[in-house]
Amino acid sequence: PEGTCINNTSVMMFKKGSFEIGGTIHPVAIKYNPQFGDAFWNSSKYNMVSYLLRMMTSWAIVCDVWYMPPMTREEGEDAVQFANRVKSAIAIQGGLTELPWDGGLKRAKVKDTLKEEQQKNYSKMIVGNGSVS
């Protein structure tokens, strides 16, 4: 299944399709060490040719790779819960932060309803009219 990382610090939401078919998932956690060359591609800042040139002229691309035990869907677990459990295991293994959104957020406008919900939660925190869960 597709899982992505943001600048080697966080794991974003997985696509749920691979988790719906009921197969075994073999998680792999990969974390890059930017000491000799940074493998992160900021596609908003660099085009593909610039990125490839940076990669090919780097001293080395070093990464830690962890092949984790296979995981299967548990009874009563839906595809999204299974995907989140796998994502969590990968994040813990790689020392990464879990994020509840996918990579499309950096290129798409945030829905007004989501912004309003966060504004209401913040308002409740400041005013003290309730706790935020």
TORPA-574134 format. One record per atom (N, C-alpha, C): residue number from 1; atom name; x, y, z. Coordinates in Angstrom, 2 decimals, m for minus. Layout:
# TORPA-574134
R     k    a      east     north        up
R   NUM   CA         X         Y         Z
...
This chain:
# TORPA-574134
R     k    a      east     north        up
R     1    N      0.84     m1.21      0.00
R     1   CA      0.00      0.00      0.00
R     1    C      0.86      1.24      0.00
R     2    N      0.31      2.28     m0.50
R     2   CA      1.05      3.53     m0.59
R     2    C      0.97      4.27      0.73
R     3    N      2.11      4.55      1.28
R     3   CA      2.21      5.41      2.44
R     3    C      3.28      6.42      2.11
R     4    N      3.12      7.63      2.55
R     4   CA      4.11      8.64      2.21
R     4    C      4.60      9.34      3.46
R     5    N      5.72      9.97      3.31
R     5   CA      6.39     10.65      4.40
R     5    C      6.56     12.11      4.02
R     6    N      6.53     12.97      5.01
R     6   CA      6.76     14.39      4.76
R     6    C      8.14     14.75      5.32
R     7    N      9.04     15.11      4.44
R     7   CA     10.35     15.61      4.82
R     7    C     11.02     14.76      5.91
R     8    N     10.79     13.46      5.84
R     8   CA     11.47     12.53      6.74
R     8    C     11.09     12.73      8.20
R     9    N      9.93     13.34      8.46
R     9   CA      9.52     13.59      9.84
R     9    C      8.18     12.97     10.20
R    10    N      7.31     12.75      9.21
R    10   CA      5.95     12.33      9.49
R    10    C      5.44     11.33      8.46
R    11    N      4.49     10.49      8.90
R    11   CA      3.84      9.55      7.99
R    11    C      2.41     10.02      7.77
R    12    N      2.04     10.16      6.50
R    12   CA      0.70     10.62      6.16
R    12    C     m0.24      9.43      5.97
R    13    N     m1.52      9.74      5.81
R    13   CA     m2.58      8.74      5.65
R    13    C     m2.29      7.80      4.48
R    14    N     m2.57      6.52      4.69
R    14   CA     m2.42      5.52      3.65
R    14    C     m3.69      5.46      2.81
R    15    N     m3.56      5.07      1.57
R    15   CA     m4.72      4.78      0.73
R    15    C     m5.33      3.48      1.25
R    16    N     m6.65      3.40      1.35
R    16   CA     m7.27      2.24      2.00
R    16    C     m7.47      1.04      1.08
R    17    N     m7.34      1.22     m0.22
R    17   CA     m7.64      0.15     m1.17
R    17    C     m6.90     m1.15     m0.91
R    18    N     m5.63     m1.09     m0.64
R    18   CA     m4.84     m2.30     m0.40
R    18    C     m5.23     m3.00      0.89
R    19    N     m5.87     m2.27      1.78
R    19   CA     m6.25     m2.84      3.07
R    19    C     m7.64     m3.46      3.02
R    20    N     m8.38     m3.25      1.94
R    20   CA     m9.74     m3.76      1.81
R    20    C     m9.80     m5.18      1.27
R    21    N     m8.76     m5.64      0.63
R    21   CA     m8.82     m6.93     m0.06
R    21    C     m8.56     m8.13      0.85
R    22    N     m8.15     m7.88      2.07
R    22   CA     m7.99     m8.96      3.03
R    22    C     m6.68     m9.71      2.95
R    23    N     m5.69     m9.16      2.30
R    23   CA     m4.39     m9.82      2.20
R    23    C     m3.48     m9.49      3.38
R    24    N     m2.30    m10.04      3.34
R    24   CA     m1.28     m9.78      4.36
R    24    C     m0.45     m8.58      3.91
R    25    N     m0.23     m7.67      4.83
R    25   CA      0.60     m6.49      4.55
R    25    C      1.98     m6.73      5.17
R    26    N      3.01     m6.44      4.40
R    26   CA      4.39     m6.57      4.88
R    26    C      4.96     m5.15      5.02
R    27    N      4.79     m4.54      6.20
R    27   CA      5.23     m3.15      6.38
R    27    C      6.75     m3.00      6.31
R    28    N      7.16     m1.90      5.73
R    28   CA      8.58     m1.54      5.68
R    28    C      8.67     m0.08      6.08
R    29    N      9.49      0.21      7.07
R    29   CA      9.73      1.59      7.49
R    29    C     11.07      2.02      6.92
R    30    N     11.09      3.18      6.28
R    30   CA     12.32      3.72      5.69
R    30    C     12.50      5.13      6.20
R    31    N     13.68      5.41      6.73
R    31   CA     13.98      6.76      7.19
R    31    C     15.34      7.16      6.62
R    32    N     15.35      8.28      5.92
R    32   CA     16.56      8.76      5.27
R    32    C     17.43      9.56      6.23
R    33    N     18.73      9.39      6.06
R    33   CA     19.71     10.15      6.83
R    33    C     20.27     11.23      5.90
R    34    N     19.97     12.51      6.16
R    34   CA     20.36     13.57      5.22
R    34    C     21.83     14.02      5.33
R    35    N     22.65     13.26      6.04
R    35   CA     24.04     13.66      6.27
R    35    C     24.81     13.91      4.96
R    36    N     24.64     13.04      3.96
R    36   CA     25.39     13.17      2.71
R    36    C     24.55     13.68      1.55
R    37    N     23.24     13.58      1.66
R    37   CA     22.36     14.04      0.61
R    37    C     20.91     13.89      1.07
R    38    N     20.11     14.88      0.80
R    38   CA     18.72     14.87      1.25
R    38    C     17.84     14.29      0.16
R    39    N     17.21     13.15      0.44
R    39   CA     16.37     12.47     m0.56
R    39    C     14.98     13.08     m0.66
R    40    N     14.62     13.98      0.23
R    40   CA     13.29     14.58      0.20
R    40    C     13.12     15.45     m1.03
R    41    N     12.00     15.29     m1.72
R    41   CA     11.72     16.09     m2.91
R    41    C     10.55     17.01     m2.61
R    42    N     10.82     18.29     m2.53
R    42   CA      9.77     19.29     m2.39
R    42    C      9.34     19.66     m3.80
R    43    N      8.28     19.00     m4.27
R    43   CA      7.85     19.19     m5.65
R    43    C      7.28     20.57     m5.92
R    44    N      6.97     21.31     m4.85
R    44   CA      6.52     22.69     m5.04
R    44    C      7.71     23.63     m5.27
R    45    N      8.89     23.18     m4.85
R    45   CA     10.08     24.02     m4.95
R    45    C     11.01     23.60     m6.11
R    46    N     11.13     22.28     m6.33
R    46   CA     12.04     21.77     m7.36
R    46    C     11.26     20.96     m8.39
R    47    N     11.61     21.12     m9.67
R    47   CA     11.01     20.27    m10.69
R    47    C     11.75     18.93    m10.72
R    48    N     11.25     17.98    m11.48
R    48   CA     11.82     16.64    m11.49
R    48    C     13.28     16.63    m11.94
R    49    N     13.63     17.40    m12.94
R    49   CA     15.01     17.43    m13.44
R    49    C     15.96     17.97    m12.37
R    50    N     15.56     19.03    m11.68
R    50   CA     16.39     19.58    m10.60
R    50    C     16.58     18.56     m9.49
R    51    N     15.49     17.88     m9.14
R    51   CA     15.56     16.86     m8.09
R    51    C     16.51     15.73     m8.49
R    52    N     16.36     15.23     m9.71
R    52   CA     17.25     14.15    m10.17
R    52    C     18.70     14.59    m10.20
R    53    N     18.95     15.81    m10.61
R    53   CA     20.32     16.34    m10.62
R    53    C     20.88     16.39     m9.20
R    54    N     20.05     16.84     m8.24
R    54   CA     20.48     16.87     m6.84
R    54    C     20.80     15.46     m6.34
R    55    N     19.96     14.49     m6.70
R    55   CA     20.18     13.11     m6.24
R    55    C     21.44     12.52     m6.85
R    56    N     21.63     12.74     m8.14
R    56   CA     22.79     12.13     m8.82
R    56    C     24.11     12.79     m8.43
R    57    N     24.07     14.01     m7.92
R    57   CA     25.31     14.67     m7.51
R    57    C     25.50     14.64     m5.99
R    58    N     24.63     13.96     m5.27
R    58   CA     24.80     13.80     m3.83
R    58    C     25.93     12.81     m3.56
R    59    N     26.61     13.00     m2.46
R    59   CA     27.68     12.09     m2.10
R    59    C     27.14     10.66     m1.92
R    60    N     26.03     10.57     m1.22
R    60   CA     25.38      9.27     m1.00
R    60    C     23.96      9.52     m0.48
R    61    N     23.10      8.57     m0.72
R    61   CA     21.76      8.60     m0.11
R    61    C     21.75      7.43      0.88
R    62    N     21.70      7.77      2.15
R    62   CA     21.77      6.78      3.21
R    62    C     20.40      6.69      3.89
R    63    N     19.96      5.48      4.13
R    63   CA     18.68      5.32      4.83
R    63    C     18.70      4.07      5.70
R    64    N     17.88      4.12      6.74
R    64   CA     17.64      2.95      7.58
R    64    C     16.38      2.30      7.04
R    65    N     16.40      0.98      6.92
R    65   CA     15.25      0.23      6.43
R    65    C     14.93     m0.85      7.46
R    66    N     13.66     m0.86      7.88
R    66   CA     13.20     m1.88      8.83
R    66    C     12.12     m2.72      8.14
R    67    N     12.38     m4.02      7.98
R    67   CA     11.38     m4.95      7.47
R    67    C     10.63     m5.47      8.68
R    68    N      9.39     m5.11      8.79
R    68   CA      8.60     m5.41      9.98
R    68    C      7.80     m6.71      9.79
R    69    N      7.34     m7.29     10.90
R    69   CA      6.55     m8.52     10.78
R    69    C      5.27     m8.30      9.97
R    70    N      4.85     m9.30      9.22
R    70   CA      3.60     m9.19      8.44
R    70    C      2.41     m8.88      9.34
R    71    N      1.46     m8.15      8.80
R    71   CA      0.26     m7.79      9.56
R    71    C     m0.96     m8.17      8.74
R    72    N     m1.98     m8.69      9.42
R    72   CA     m3.24     m9.03      8.77
R    72    C     m4.38     m8.31      9.48
R    73    N     m5.46     m8.18      8.76
R    73   CA     m6.64     m7.49      9.29
R    73    C     m7.25     m8.31     10.43
R    74    N     m7.51     m7.64     11.54
R    74   CA     m8.08     m8.31     12.70
R    74    C     m9.60     m8.39     12.56
R    75    N    m10.18     m9.33     13.28
R    75   CA    m11.64     m9.49     13.23
R    75    C    m12.32     m8.23     13.76
R    76    N    m13.32     m7.75     13.02
R    76   CA    m14.05     m6.56     13.41
R    76    C    m13.36     m5.25     13.01
R    77    N    m12.21     m5.34     12.40
R    77   CA    m11.45     m4.16     12.00
R    77    C    m11.79     m3.82     10.55
R    78    N    m12.13     m2.55     10.28
R    78   CA    m12.39     m2.18      8.89
R    78    C    m11.08     m1.78      8.21
R    79    N    m11.15     m1.50      6.92
R    79   CA     m9.95     m1.21      6.14
R    79    C     m9.22      0.03      6.65
R    80    N     m9.96      1.05      7.05
R    80   CA     m9.34      2.29      7.53
R    80    C     m8.63      2.04      8.86
R    81    N     m9.26      1.29      9.75
R    81   CA     m8.62      0.97     11.04
R    81    C     m7.36      0.15     10.82
R    82    N     m7.41     m0.80      9.90
R    82   CA     m6.25     m1.63      9.58
R    82    C     m5.12     m0.76      9.01
R    83    N     m5.47      0.11      8.08
R    83   CA     m4.46      1.01      7.49
R    83    C     m3.83      1.89      8.56
R    84    N     m4.64      2.40      9.47
R    84   CA     m4.11      3.26     10.54
R    84    C     m3.22      2.47     11.50
R    85    N     m3.55      1.21     11.75
R    85   CA     m2.72      0.39     12.64
R    85    C     m1.36      0.13     12.00
R    86    N     m1.35     m0.16     10.70
R    86   CA     m0.09     m0.37      9.98
R    86    C      0.72      0.93      9.95
R    87    N      0.05      2.03      9.66
R    87   CA      0.72      3.34      9.62
R    87    C      1.35      3.65     10.97
R    88    N      0.62      3.38     12.05
R    88   CA      1.11      3.63     13.40
R    88    C      2.36      2.79     13.70
R    89    N      2.33      1.53     13.31
R    89   CA      3.48      0.65     13.54
R    89    C      4.71      1.16     12.79
R    90    N      4.52      1.60     11.57
R    90   CA      5.64      2.14     10.77
R    90    C      6.17      3.42     11.39
R    91    N      5.26      4.30     11.82
R    91   CA      5.67      5.56     12.43
R    91    C      6.47      5.31     13.70
R    92    N      6.01      4.40     14.53
R    92   CA      6.72      4.09     15.78
R    92    C      8.11      3.53     15.46
R    93    N      8.17      2.60     14.52
R    93   CA      9.46      1.99     14.17
R    93    C     10.45      3.02     13.65
R    94    N      9.98      3.95     12.82
R    94   CA     10.88      4.94     12.22
R    94    C     11.06      6.20     13.05
R    95    N     10.37      6.29     14.19
R    95   CA     10.46      7.50     15.01
R    95    C      9.83      8.69     14.33
R    96    N      8.72      8.46     13.63
R    96   CA      8.05      9.50     12.86
R    96    C      6.71      9.87     13.50
R    97    N      6.21     11.05     13.18
R    97   CA      4.90     11.52     13.65
R    97    C      3.83     11.03     12.69
R    98    N      2.68     10.62     13.23
R    98   CA      1.55     10.20     12.40
R    98    C      0.68     11.42     12.09
R    99    N      0.29     11.56     10.83
R    99   CA     m0.61     12.63     10.43
R    99    C     m1.91     12.04      9.89
R   100    N     m3.06     12.67     10.20
R   100   CA     m4.34     12.11      9.79
R   100    C     m4.81     12.53      8.40
R   101    N     m3.96     13.12      7.59
R   101   CA     m4.37     13.55      6.25
R   101    C     m3.41     13.00      5.21
R   102    N     m3.81     13.12      3.95
R   102   CA     m2.97     12.60      2.87
R   102    C     m2.20     13.72      2.20
R   103    N     m1.39     13.36      1.22
R   103   CA     m0.53     14.33      0.55
R   103    C     m1.26     15.34     m0.30
R   104    N     m2.53     15.10     m0.59
R   104   CA     m3.29     16.03     m1.40
R   104    C     m3.54     17.36     m0.71
R   105    N     m3.42     17.39      0.61
R   105   CA     m3.69     18.61      1.35
R   105    C     m2.73     19.74      0.97
R   106    N     m1.49     19.39      0.63
R   106   CA     m0.53     20.45      0.30
R   106    C     m0.82     21.11     m1.05
R   107    N     m1.66     20.46     m1.86
R   107   CA     m1.97     21.03     m3.17
R   107    C     m3.42     21.47     m3.31
R   108    N     m4.24     21.15     m2.33
R   108   CA     m5.66     21.49     m2.40
R   108    C     m6.02     22.49     m1.31
R   109    N     m7.06     23.23     m1.57
R   109   CA     m7.55     24.19     m0.59
R   109    C     m8.28     23.44      0.52
R   110    N     m8.03     23.83      1.75
R   110   CA     m8.68     23.20      2.89
R   110    C    m10.16     23.61      2.89
R   111    N    m11.03     22.63      3.12
R   111   CA    m12.47     22.91      3.13
R   111    C    m12.80     23.89      4.24
R   112    N    m13.73     24.79      3.94
R   112   CA    m14.15     25.79      4.93
R   112    C    m14.72     25.13      6.19
R   113    N    m15.42     24.01      6.02
R   113   CA    m16.01     23.34      7.19
R   113    C    m14.93     22.83      8.14
R   114    N    m13.82     22.36      7.59
R   114   CA    m12.72     21.89      8.45
R   114    C    m12.06     23.06      9.18
R   115    N    m11.91     24.18      8.48
R   115   CA    m11.33     25.37      9.13
R   115    C    m12.25     25.87     10.23
R   116    N    m13.55     25.90      9.94
R   116   CA    m14.51     26.37     10.94
R   116    C    m14.51     25.49     12.18
R   117    N    m14.39     24.19     11.98
R   117   CA    m14.37     23.25     13.11
R   117    C    m13.16     23.54     14.01
R   118    N    m12.01     23.76     13.39
R   118   CA    m10.80     24.08     14.18
R   118    C    m10.93     25.43     14.88
R   119    N    m11.55     26.39     14.21
R   119   CA    m11.75     27.70     14.82
R   119    C    m12.67     27.60     16.03
R   120    N    m13.72     26.77     15.94
R   120   CA    m14.64     26.57     17.06
R   120    C    m13.92     25.90     18.23
R   121    N    m13.12     24.89     17.94
R   121   CA    m12.35     24.21     18.99
R   121    C    m11.40     25.19     19.68
R   122    N    m10.73     26.01     18.90
R   122   CA     m9.80     26.99     19.46
R   122    C    m10.55     28.01     20.32
R   123    N    m11.70     28.44     19.83
R   123   CA    m12.51     29.39     20.57
R   123    C    m12.94     28.81     21.92
R   124    N    m13.36     27.54     21.91
R   124   CA    m13.75     26.89     23.16
R   124    C    m12.58     26.83     24.14
R   125    N    m11.40     26.58     23.61
R   125   CA    m10.21     26.52     24.46
R   125    C     m9.94     27.87     25.10
R   126    N    m10.01     28.94     24.31
R   126   CA     m9.71     30.28     24.80
R   126    C    m10.78     30.78     25.77
R   127    N    m12.03     30.63     25.39
R   127   CA    m13.15     31.14     26.19
R   127    C    m13.40     30.25     27.41
R   128    N    m13.11     28.97     27.26
R   128   CA    m13.30     28.05     28.37
R   128    C    m14.70     27.48     28.44
R   129    N    m15.42     27.43     27.32
R   129   CA    m16.80     26.91     27.30
R   129    C    m16.86     25.42     27.07
R   130    N    m15.81     24.74     27.27
R   130   CA    m15.84     23.29     27.06
R   130    C    m14.46     22.77     26.77
R   131    N    m14.32     21.49     26.88
R   131   CA    m13.03     20.89     26.62
R   131    C    m12.97     20.41     25.18
R   132    N    m11.79     20.37     24.64
R   132   CA    m11.56     19.90     23.28
R   132    C    m11.07     18.48     23.38
R   133    N    m11.68     17.59     22.64
R   133   CA    m11.25     16.19     22.70
R   133    C    m10.31     15.87     21.55
